[in-house]
Amino acid sequence: MKEKLVSESLTIMTEMIMPNDTNPLGNLMGGNLMRWMDIAGGICAAKHCASNVVTASVDHVSFSSAIRVGDVITLKAYPTRAFTTSLEVYVEVYAANMIGGNERQSNHAYLSFVALDNETKKPCKVPPLRPVSSEEQKRFDGASRRRELRLILSGRLKPGDATEIKDFFANT
């Protein structure tokens, strides 16, 4: 399988925050933002895998600044590391006013997707990912540890069980 570059799957999505996207305070509802993050991440993962994907997990979603009605958000989704049948994607969200002023990073999260064979709908192998920039390499290097923590938190692995972790990584 030919390895792919992060830039080949980069996905950028833009949304304008409308009144029906907000809570009574005029702030974007977190669930709406999470939906858009899942969509952008899923598109990115599908581009990398060249197959259908399903969301397997969403890590800590940060909410560092309010996004107001009328703001425009830009979501950027990058693949960080490919495993055997899964892919981790980093999604960052920037908010700004309509003319691009007051831009700020407002949110980010890591999402995991499992690639599915387009015919059988069963997990299938994904292409390897080759990081190029120092930032891509940093995310790539941290992905194994984030994955290990996800598996421990889900109860699928026990902390410190290196043999089981090694076997699990070899088979997923």
C-alpha positions in Angstrom: 0.0 0.0 0.0 1.4 3.4 -1.0 2.0 5.8 1.9 0.3 9.1 1.8 1.3 12.6 2.9 -0.8 14.6 5.4 -1.4 17.3 2.8 -3.1 14.8 0.5 -6.0 14.4 3.0 -6.1 17.8 4.7 -9.7 18.9 4.9 -10.9 22.5 5.4 -14.5 23.2 6.2 -16.2 26.6 6.9 -19.5 27.3 8.6 -21.3 30.5 9.5 -23.0 30.4 12.9 -26.7 31.0 12.6 -29.3 31.6 15.4 -30.5 28.0 15.1 -26.9 26.8 15.9 -26.8 28.6 19.2 -28.0 28.4 22.8 -30.1 31.1 24.6 -26.9 33.0 25.3 -26.1 33.3 21.6 -23.2 30.9 21.8 -22.6 28.0 19.4 -24.0 24.8 21.0 -21.2 22.3 21.7 -23.1 19.4 20.1 -23.3 21.3 16.8 -19.6 22.0 16.9 -18.9 18.3 17.6 -21.0 17.3 14.7 -19.1 19.5 12.3 -15.8 18.3 13.8 -16.9 14.7 13.1 -17.9 15.5 9.6 -14.6 17.3 8.8 -12.6 14.5 10.5 -14.6 11.8 8.6 -14.0 13.5 5.3 -10.2 13.7 6.0 -10.1 10.0 7.1 -12.1 8.8 4.1 -9.8 10.7 1.7 -6.7 9.1 3.3 -8.2 5.6 3.4 -10.0 5.8 0.1 -12.9 4.0 1.8 -15.8 4.5 4.0 -15.0 5.2 7.6 -16.8 5.2 10.9 -16.0 7.2 14.0 -14.4 5.0 16.7 -13.6 7.7 19.4 -13.4 11.4 20.1 -10.8 12.5 22.6 -11.0 15.5 24.9 -12.8 18.3 23.0 -11.6 21.6 24.3 -13.9 24.6 24.5 -11.4 27.5 25.0 -13.5 30.5 23.8 -17.1 31.1 23.0 -18.2 31.2 19.4 -21.0 33.7 18.9 -23.9 33.9 16.4 -22.6 35.6 13.2 -19.1 34.2 13.7 -17.5 32.1 10.9 -15.6 29.0 11.9 -13.0 27.2 9.9 -12.3 23.5 10.8 -9.0 22.0 9.7 -8.7 18.2 9.8 -5.3 16.5 9.5 -4.5 12.8 9.6 -1.9 12.3 12.3 -1.1 8.5 12.2 -2.4 5.5 10.4 -2.6 2.1 12.2 -3.6 -1.2 10.6 -7.3 -0.5 10.1 -7.7 2.8 11.9 -6.6 6.4 11.5 -6.2 9.2 14.0 -7.3 12.7 12.8 -6.6 16.0 14.5 -9.3 18.7 14.1 -8.7 22.3 15.0 -11.4 25.0 14.9 -10.8 28.7 14.4 -13.4 31.4 14.8 -13.5 34.9 13.5 -16.0 37.6 12.7 -17.5 37.8 9.2 -14.7 39.9 7.8 -12.0 37.8 9.3 -11.2 39.9 12.3 -10.7 38.6 15.9 -9.5 35.2 14.6 -8.7 32.8 17.4 -8.3 29.0 17.8 -11.4 28.0 19.8 -11.4 24.2 19.9 -9.5 21.1 19.0 -9.8 17.3 19.4 -8.4 14.0 18.2 -10.8 11.6 16.5 -10.2 8.0 15.6 -11.8 6.4 12.6 -12.0 2.8 11.4 -11.8 2.2 7.6 -14.4 -0.2 6.2 -14.1 -2.1 3.0 -16.6 -0.6 0.5 -18.1 -4.0 -0.3 -18.0 -6.1 2.8 -18.3 -3.2 5.3 -15.7 -4.9 7.5 -12.5 -3.2 8.7 -9.8 -3.0 6.1 -6.1 -1.9 6.0 -5.3 1.8 5.6 -2.4 3.3 3.8 0.6 4.4 6.0 1.0 8.1 6.7 4.3 9.9 6.1 4.8 13.0 8.2 6.9 15.7 6.6 6.9 18.9 8.8 8.1 19.0 12.4 4.5 19.6 13.5 3.3 16.6 11.6 6.1 14.5 13.1 5.2 15.7 16.6 1.5 14.6 16.2 2.6 11.3 14.5 4.9 10.5 17.4 2.3 11.3 20.1 -0.4 9.2 18.4 0.7 5.8 19.7 0.5 7.1 23.3 -2.9 8.7 22.7 -4.1 5.5 21.2 -2.8 3.5 24.2 -4.7 5.8 26.6 -7.9 5.5 24.6 -7.7 1.7 24.8 -6.9 1.8 28.5 -9.8 4.3 29.2 -12.2 2.1 27.2 -11.2 -1.0 29.3 -9.8 -2.8 26.2 -6.2 -2.7 27.7 -4.8 -2.6 31.2 -2.2 0.0 32.1 1.4 -1.3 31.9 0.5 -4.5 30.0 3.2 -4.0 27.3 2.7 -7.5 25.8 -1.0 -7.0 25.3 -0.5 -3.5 23.9 2.2 -4.8 21.5 -0.1 -7.6 20.3 -3.1 -5.3 20.1 -1.2 -2.8 17.9 0.1 -5.6 15.7 -3.5 -6.7 15.0 -5.4 -3.4 14.5 
